[in-house]
Amino acid sequence: QLHLTMSEKNELSKSLGMVQKELQEKESEMIREISEYQDKLHQAEKDHQAALTEVNQQKEVEIQTCQDKMNSLEHFISSQKLEIEHLKSNKEELNNFLKEANQTLEELQKIKVR
């Protein structure tokens, strides 16, 4: 009976050792997989951040280009407004000159008729 019990104990110890070894191997495998996934996640985060930075830089360039165009258009509009004011002033001067010329012409015609 004792011999049988000792034999069972040895078998159970052997079996327990194998199970423990198997669990350690699985734990090592899981730790390795976790490490791989963490590395992949870290690389994905780096790639994402790099892409985000690149897109932000492109958008900043686009914004600056749009601001430059807007400033250029504002300057153009301002110069056009000044030109319009100048043309209005010239038109007014020409109209006054034309009125004076017409008055002078009328006076000369009246003098000529007499």
C-alpha positions in Angstrom: 0.0 0.0 0.0 2.8 2.4 1.0 4.7 1.5 -2.2 1.5 2.2 -4.3 1.0 5.5 -2.5 4.6 6.5 -3.0 4.3 5.6 -6.7 1.2 7.7 -7.1 2.9 10.5 -5.2 5.8 10.4 -7.6 3.5 10.3 -10.6 1.5 13.3 -9.3 4.8 15.1 -8.5 6.0 14.4 -12.1 2.6 15.5 -13.5 2.6 18.6 -11.3 6.1 19.4 -12.5 5.0 19.1 -16.1 2.0 21.2 -15.6 4.1 23.9 -13.8 6.7 23.8 -16.7 3.8 24.1 -19.2 2.4 27.0 -17.3 5.8 28.7 -17.2 6.2 28.2 -20.9 2.7 29.6 -21.6 3.5 32.6 -19.3 6.8 33.2 -21.1 5.0 33.0 -24.4 2.3 35.4 -23.2 4.9 37.8 -21.9 6.7 37.7 -25.3 3.4 38.3 -27.2 2.5 41.2 -24.8 5.9 42.7 -25.5 5.4 42.3 -29.3 2.0 43.9 -29.1 3.4 46.8 -27.0 6.1 47.3 -29.5 3.6 47.3 -32.4 1.4 49.7 -30.5 4.3 52.0 -29.7 5.3 52.0 -33.4 1.7 52.6 -34.5 1.6 55.6 -32.1 4.9 56.9 -33.5 3.6 56.5 -37.1 0.3 58.2 -36.2 2.1 61.1 -34.5 4.5 61.5 -37.5 1.5 61.5 -39.9 -0.3 64.0 -37.7 2.7 66.3 -37.5 3.1 66.1 -41.3 -0.6 66.9 -41.9 -0.4 69.8 -39.4 2.6 71.2 -41.2 0.9 71.0 -44.5 -2.2 72.7 -43.1 0.0 75.5 -41.6 1.6 76.0 -45.1 -1.9 76.1 -46.7 -3.1 78.6 -44.0 -0.1 80.8 -44.6 -0.6 80.6 -48.4 -4.3 81.6 -47.9 -3.4 84.4 -45.5 -0.8 85.7 -48.0 -3.4 85.6 -50.9 -5.9 87.4 -48.6 -3.4 90.1 -47.7 -2.6 90.5 -51.4 -6.3 90.8 -52.3 -6.9 93.3 -49.5 -4.0 95.4 -50.8 -5.3 95.1 -54.4 -8.8 96.1 -53.2 -7.4 99.1 -51.3 -5.4 100.3 -54.3 -8.5 99.9 -56.5 -10.6 101.9 -54.1 -7.9 104.7 -54.2 -7.9 104.5 -58.0 -11.8 104.8 -58.0 -11.6 107.8 -55.7 -8.9 109.4 -58.0 -11.1 108.7 -61.1 -14.1 110.2 -59.4 -12.1 113.3 -58.5 -10.9 113.6 -62.1 -14.4 113.1 -63.4 -15.6 115.9 -61.2 -12.8 118.2 -62.3 -13.6 117.4 -65.9 -17.3 118.0 -65.4 -16.5 121.4 -63.8 -14.2 122.2 -66.6 -16.8 121.1 -69.2 -19.4 123.3 -67.5 -17.1 126.3 -67.6 -16.2 125.6 -71.2 -19.9 125.4 -72.1 -20.7 128.6 -70.2 -17.8 130.3 -72.0 -19.0 128.9 -75.3 -22.5 130.2 -74.6 -21.2 133.6 -73.8 -19.1 133.7 -76.9 -22.1 132.6 -79.0 -24.2 135.4 -77.5 -21.4 137.9 -78.2 -21.1 136.6 -81.8 -24.9 136.8 -82.3 -25.0 140.5 -81.3 
